[in-house]
Amino acid sequence: MGSNQQYFKASLKSDTKQQFDLVSFNLANFDERLLNYVAELYGGISLNIWRGQAKLQIIVADFRYELPATTTSRVVDLRSEQTTLHVGDSYLFYHEDLAENFCIQEQLDRSKILLVDYDEPRRLQSAALMELPQTPNDLRQLFKTYEFERVLLKFNYDNLTIDQIPDERIFKNVLKYVYQHPGLTIASYNLANKYLETNESTLKFIFRVFF
């Protein structure tokens, strides 16, 4: 609701079929893509009187997210989910630039972002693997280094379906462009997406293949 979509409202039914409204005026910790993962919400009950009609409503102060209680597996496949989850305790990356971009984009606490370090074994409670390991050996080494209570397979940064993978012609065009324009950043290459017939996701995928 609101001119800038700054408020949230939903209608809920109790077990006795009584209906009441749920209203939030603080969306700092709310993401509609995460509705399936709302474990608890915190707020207070108030009475909303409109045109002589009185109705119970809950004013929500905050949300807490977690995986559904029915999810008991130690390895959870979340690759088809549209959102980068807020249910993990930590997020594992191989590349620092991608980790930093993700942290800024999702406005996460930097302490939750971890770079894979095979020389630093540690125990992690609920960790999301955000980048696809480049080889099967990388994945095996990851599980040798870290002891996971639960692993969330997200792999955001190589999440292309088969029909989205660029064809050989586009790979050649990108490689030719790289040789002609050495030393550019990924942001600079993105400016040429229209010319290269790519987008940010396919461009990152192509660079992963080249590396």
Number of C-alpha atoms within 10 A of each C-alpha: 11 8 6 6 8 12 13 16 15 11 10 14 10 8 7 6 8 9 14 16 16 17 18 19 15 14 16 11 11 16 13 11 12 17 11 11 18 17 14 10 13 11 14 9 12 11 12 14 10 8 5 7 8 10 13 15 20 21 20 19 16 16 19 14 19 16 18 12 8 6 9 10 11 12 16 15 14 18 17 12 12 11 14 19 21 19 19 19 16 20 26 18 24 17 12 13 10 14 20 14 11 18 17 12 9 11 10 13 10 14 10 13 20 17 12 18 14 14 7 8 14 11 11 15 12 18 24 27 21 23 20 19 17 12 8 10 9 13 13 11 12 16 13 11 17 16 14 16 13 18 21 24 18 25 21 19 16 18 18 15 8 7 7 10 15 16 9 8 9 17 20 12 13 21 15 11 14 13 9 9 11 8 9 9 8 12 9 11 19 17 12 14 15 9 10 17 13 19 15 14 16 21 21 17 18 19 13 13 10 9 7
